[in-house]
Amino acid sequence: MNITLTGQVIQAKRYNMDGNKGAALYMTQKSDGTNEDLVGLEIMKLAAPYEVVEQLREHLPCNCEIVAQPVQGAGQKMSFKVLSIKPVTSGKPASNAA
């Protein structure tokens, strides 16, 4: 099952270690207010293909529409892998939708 996220991507970072290539995207989302120890924006990290850095190089930071697949992450926690991403333009600030 894939999900669609819309939000502000603030950073794309890639790596190439011993032929293992990949990237990470960092996206902000407004806090839902349930964590009294958090103020400001939440930061979400998503795994992405290596090529996504070049795709976003001229756009970041920007609002993006992301299709992601839930995958098992470190420590048996849920993580997300980007399947597709496209910058979007809007007059309104980005929000996170699942």
Secondary structure by P-SEA (a helix, b strand, c coil): cbbbbbccccbbbbbbccccccbbbbbbbcccccccccccbbbbbbbbcccccccccccccbbbbbbbbbbbccccbbbbbbcbbbbbbccccccccc
